[in-house]
Amino acid sequence: MTLFKNGKKPPFMNSEEKDLNPAKVEYAVRNMSYVGLQAMAVYGLLLLGKFKSPAEICRDLETLGGEDGTDELF
C-alpha cells in the first residue's frame, strides 16, 4: 500500500521521536494518497475509540472546520 502520493514519504515520517507538530501534520496529510487518507482514518478512529465514544468523535470532527465557517482544515 502506498500511503503517500508517488510513494514519497516525507523524511520526518521516519523519525522515532514524538515530534509531530501542526505544520508537519498538514504537510503529511496534503501529501497522502487517497488510500493513505483512508488508512489514516481507520487508524485514527480505532485509536480514538479507546478514549472517546463514537458520538464524541463525530462531534469533535464536525467542529474542525475553519473559523470562517468553511470546511477547510488548514
Secondary structure as GFF3:
##gff-version 3
##sequence-region A 1 74
A	DSSP	three_ten_helix	5	7	.	.	.	ID=ss1
A	DSSP	three_ten_helix	11	14	.	.	.	ID=ss2
A	DSSP	alpha_helix	22	30	.	.	.	ID=ss3
A	DSSP	alpha_helix	34	48	.	.	.	ID=ss4
A	DSSP	alpha_helix	54	62	.	.	.	ID=ss5
###
